[in-house]
Amino acid sequence: MRRYHDLTRLDPGAHGPGVLTTNYGQARAALQEVAGRTKEPAPRTLLDRLTRNLDIALADMRIGLAPAGSAELDAARREYRALVHRDRFNGICLPNMLAWGRWNGPDGQSPYDDARIRQDVVDTYASPALGFGDPGFLVLERAGDPVPFDVEAQDVDFAGHTVHWTATAPDGVVLEPSSGTLKVRGTRGATARVAGRATADAAAGSHPVTLEFRLADGTRLVPSRVETDIR
């Protein structure tokens, strides 16, 4: 733990992402080494949370290090988005306007006082459970191969839930499967893999896939979207 603290004590304002990435990577390795020798549940939970926090920080810095307009940058933003979404209810991070802009990039920036995004955050934390698609953006070639994405469900209030999901696609987009059931409890979420493909007559352009979620008693949860670019 002393090594972890020594490696992560650098001031981000005084050191570049290259140095911080190296240090944080070594700090993560140190935590993993300790976790391998730790048997008690409480220390293991602490080590897990610290490791997850480092994973988000490393993904954030990979965004800063990736060349502009590169596939590496796109991958870094997808990774950062997925990690922030997965860890938003277990004490690791709280998504905010800065995180939103980080995974969307300059073209997807919204004003800091964007009421819609702020309301989305309020609604997600007021919900008993939640779901989202990962990644949040797909490129589909007409008559091309299927592209996979995951539908993930999370337990927000830690009461344990059965979440039913349904995916509604635009005309010309086929999803398999297009619905399912996921059981979540506490920090243990659940995932379903979906394959999306565009038919030969699908309309080109940007079209959303809408993900709807509900509990076993019919309670509707906050919907989510996966944006598609059909080419």
C-alpha positions as CSV (number, residue, x, y, z in Angstrom):
1,M,0.0,0.0,0.0
2,R,2.9,2.4,0.7
3,R,4.1,1.8,-2.9
4,Y,0.6,2.5,-4.2
5,H,0.5,5.8,-2.3
6,D,4.0,6.8,-3.4
7,L,3.2,6.2,-7.1
8,T,-0.1,8.1,-7.0
9,R,0.9,11.1,-5.0
10,L,2.1,13.1,-8.0
11,D,0.3,16.4,-8.7
12,P,-1.5,16.0,-12.1
13,G,-1.1,19.7,-12.7
14,A,2.7,19.4,-12.5
15,H,3.2,16.1,-14.5
16,G,2.1,15.0,-17.9
17,P,-0.1,12.0,-18.8
18,G,2.9,10.0,-19.9
19,V,4.5,10.1,-16.4
20,L,1.2,9.6,-14.7
21,T,0.3,6.6,-16.9
22,T,3.5,4.9,-16.1
23,N,3.1,5.5,-12.3
24,Y,-0.5,4.5,-12.2
25,G,0.2,1.4,-14.2
26,Q,2.8,0.4,-11.6
27,A,0.5,1.3,-8.8
28,R,-2.2,-1.0,-10.3
29,A,0.3,-3.8,-10.5
30,A,1.2,-3.3,-6.8
31,L,-2.5,-3.5,-5.8
32,Q,-2.9,-6.7,-7.8
33,E,0.1,-8.2,-6.1
34,V,-1.3,-7.4,-2.6
35,A,-4.8,-8.6,-3.6
36,G,-3.3,-12.0,-4.6
37,R,-2.1,-12.4,-1.0
38,T,-5.1,-11.0,0.8
39,K,-7.9,-13.4,2.0
40,E,-10.1,-11.2,4.2
41,P,-13.2,-9.7,2.4
42,A,-12.9,-6.1,3.6
43,P,-9.3,-5.5,2.5
44,R,-10.1,-7.3,-0.8
45,T,-13.0,-4.9,-1.4
46,L,-10.8,-1.9,-0.7
47,L,-8.1,-3.2,-3.1
48,D,-10.8,-3.8,-5.7
49,R,-12.2,-0.3,-5.4
50,L,-8.8,1.3,-5.6
51,T,-7.9,-0.8,-8.7
52,R,-11.2,0.2,-10.4
53,N,-10.4,3.8,-9.7
54,L,-7.0,3.5,-11.3
55,D,-8.6,1.8,-14.4
56,I,-10.8,4.8,-14.9
57,A,-7.8,7.2,-14.5
58,L,-5.7,5.2,-16.9
59,A,-8.5,5.1,-19.5
60,D,-8.9,8.9,-19.1
61,M,-5.2,9.4,-19.7
62,R,-5.2,7.1,-22.8
63,I,-7.7,9.6,-24.3
64,G,-5.2,12.4,-23.7
65,L,-2.3,10.4,-25.2
66,A,-4.1,9.1,-28.3
67,P,-3.5,10.8,-31.6
68,A,-6.4,13.0,-32.8
69,G,-8.9,11.3,-35.1
70,S,-7.3,7.9,-34.5
71,A,-8.9,4.5,-33.9
72,E,-6.8,4.5,-30.7
73,L,-8.7,7.6,-29.5
74,D,-12.1,6.1,-30.4
75,A,-11.2,2.9,-28.4
76,A,-10.0,4.9,-25.4
77,R,-13.2,6.9,-25.3
78,R,-15.3,3.7,-25.5
79,E,-13.3,2.1,-22.7
80,Y,-13.6,5.2,-20.5
81,R,-17.4,5.4,-21.1
82,A,-17.8,1.7,-20.3
83,L,-15.8,1.9,-17.0
84,V,-17.6,5.1,-15.8
85,H,-21.0,3.5,-16.5
86,R,-20.1,0.2,-14.8
87,D,-18.7,1.8,-11.7
88,R,-21.1,4.7,-11.1
89,F,-23.1,2.9,-8.4
90,N,-20.4,1.2,-6.4
91,G,-18.6,4.1,-4.9
92,I,-15.9,4.5,-7.6
93,C,-17.1,7.5,-9.6
94,L,-20.0,9.9,-10.2
95,P,-20.6,10.7,-13.9
96,N,-20.8,14.4,-14.5
97,M,-20.7,16.9,-17.4
98,L,-16.9,16.6,-17.6
99,A,-17.0,12.9,-17.9
100,W,-19.8,13.1,-20.5
101,G,-17.6,15.4,-22.6
102,R,-14.6,13.2,-22.1
103,W,-16.1,10.1,-23.7
104,N,-18.0,12.0,-26.4
105,G,-15.1,14.2,-27.6
106,P,-15.2,17.8,-28.8
107,D,-17.9,17.1,-31.4
108,G,-20.2,15.7,-28.7
109,Q,-19.8,18.5,-26.2
110,S,-22.8,20.0,-24.5
111,P,-23.0,23.2,-22.5
112,Y,-22.0,22.8,-18.8
113,D,-25.6,23.8,-17.8
114,D,-27.3,21.3,-20.2
115,A,-30.6,20.6,-18.4
116,R,-31.2,17.3,-20.2
117,I,-27.9,15.7,-19.2
118,R,-28.4,16.9,-15.6
119,Q,-31.9,15.5,-15.5
120,D,-30.6,12.2,-16.9
121,V,-28.1,11.9,-14.0
122,V,-30.9,12.7,-11.5
123,D,-33.2,10.0,-13.0
124,T,-30.5,7.4,-13.1
125,Y,-29.7,7.7,-9.4
126,A,-33.4,7.8,-8.5
127,S,-34.1,4.5,-10.3
128,P,-34.0,1.2,-8.5
129,A,-32.1,-0.4,-11.4
130,L,-30.6,0.7,-14.6
131,G,-29.4,-0.5,-18.0
132,F,-27.2,0.8,-20.8
133,G,-25.6,-0.4,-24.1
134,D,-21.9,-0.8,-24.5
135,P,-20.5,0.6,-26.7
136,G,-22.9,3.5,-27.1
137,F,-22.0,3.8,-30.8
138,L,-21.9,1.3,-33.7
139,V,-20.9,1.5,-37.3
140,L,-23.0,-0.9,-39.4
141,E,-22.2,-1.6,-43.1
142,R,-25.2,-2.4,-45.2
143,A,-25.3,-6.2,-45.9
144,G,-22.2,-6.4,-43.8
145,D,-21.2,-8.6,-40.9
146,P,-23.0,-8.4,-37.6
147,V,-21.4,-6.0,-35.0
148,P,-21.7,-7.0,-31.3
149,F,-22.6,-4.9,-28.4
150,D,-23.6,-5.6,-24.8
151,V,-26.8,-4.7,-22.9
152,E,-25.8,-4.3,-19.3
153,A,-28.1,-4.0,-16.2
154,Q,-27.1,-2.7,-12.8
155,D,-28.6,-2.7,-9.3
156,V,-28.9,0.9,-8.2
157,D,-30.5,0.6,-4.8
158,F,-28.8,-2.7,-4.0
159,A,-32.1,-4.5,-3.3
160,G,-31.6,-7.1,-6.1
161,H,-33.7,-7.0,-9.2
162,T,-34.8,-8.9,-12.3
163,V,-34.5,-6.6,-15.3
164,H,-36.3,-7.2,-18.5
165,W,-34.9,-5.4,-21.5
166,T,-36.1,-4.8,-25.1
167,A,-34.2,-3.3,-28.0
168,T,-36.0,-1.4,-30.7
169,A,-34.1,-0.9,-33.9
170,P,-34.6,1.4,-36.9
171,D,-35.9,0.0,-40.1
172,G,-33.3,-2.1,-41.8
173,V,-31.4,-3.0,-38.6
174,V,-31.7,-6.5,-37.2
175,L,-30.9,-7.3,-33.6
176,E,-30.4,-10.8,-32.3
177,P,-31.6,-11.2,-29.6
178,S,-33.8,-8.2,-29.3
179,S,-35.0,-8.8,-25.7
180,G,-34.0,-10.7,-22.6
181,T,-33.8,-10.8,-18.8
182,L,-30.9,-10.0,-16.5
183,K,-30.7,-10.5,-12.8
184,V,-28.6,-8.1,-10.8
185,R,-27.7,-7.7,-7.1
186,G,-25.5,-5.2,-5.4
187,T,-22.3,-4.6,-7.3
188,R,-22.9,-7.7,-9.5
189,G,-24.4,-6.5,-12.7
190,A,-25.4,-8.7,-15.7
191,T,-24.7,-8.6,-19.4
192,A,-26.4,-9.9,-22.6
193,R,-24.5,-9.9,-25.9
194,V,-26.4,-8.7,-28.9
195,A,-25.5,-8.8,-32.6
196,G,-26.6,-5.9,-34.8
197,R,-26.5,-5.9,-38.6
198,A,-27.8,-3.6,-41.3
199,T,-29.7,-5.1,-44.3
200,A,-28.9,-4.2,-47.8
201,D,-31.8,-1.8,-48.0
202,A,-31.2,0.0,-44.7
203,A,-31.2,3.8,-45.0
204,A,-27.7,5.3,-44.6
205,G,-27.1,7.8,-41.8
206,S,-27.4,8.0,-38.1
207,H,-30.2,6.1,-36.4
208,P,-30.7,5.2,-32.7
209,V,-31.3,1.8,-31.2
210,T,-33.6,2.3,-28.2
211,L,-33.1,0.1,-25.1
212,E,-36.1,-0.1,-22.7
213,F,-35.9,-1.7,-19.3
214,R,-38.5,-2.7,-16.8
215,L,-38.7,-4.6,-13.5
216,A,-40.6,-7.9,-13.0
217,D,-43.5,-5.9,-11.6
218,G,-43.7,-3.8,-14.7
219,T,-42.0,-0.7,-13.3
220,R,-40.4,1.1,-16.2
221,L,-36.8,2.2,-15.8
222,V,-34.8,4.9,-17.5
223,P,-34.3,4.0,-21.2
224,S,-31.0,4.2,-23.0
225,R,-29.8,4.5,-26.6
226,V,-27.1,3.0,-28.8
227,E,-26.4,5.3,-31.7
228,T,-25.7,3.6,-35.1
229,D,-24.0,5.0,-38.2
230,I,-25.3,3.0,-41.2
231,R,-23.0,3.1,-44.2
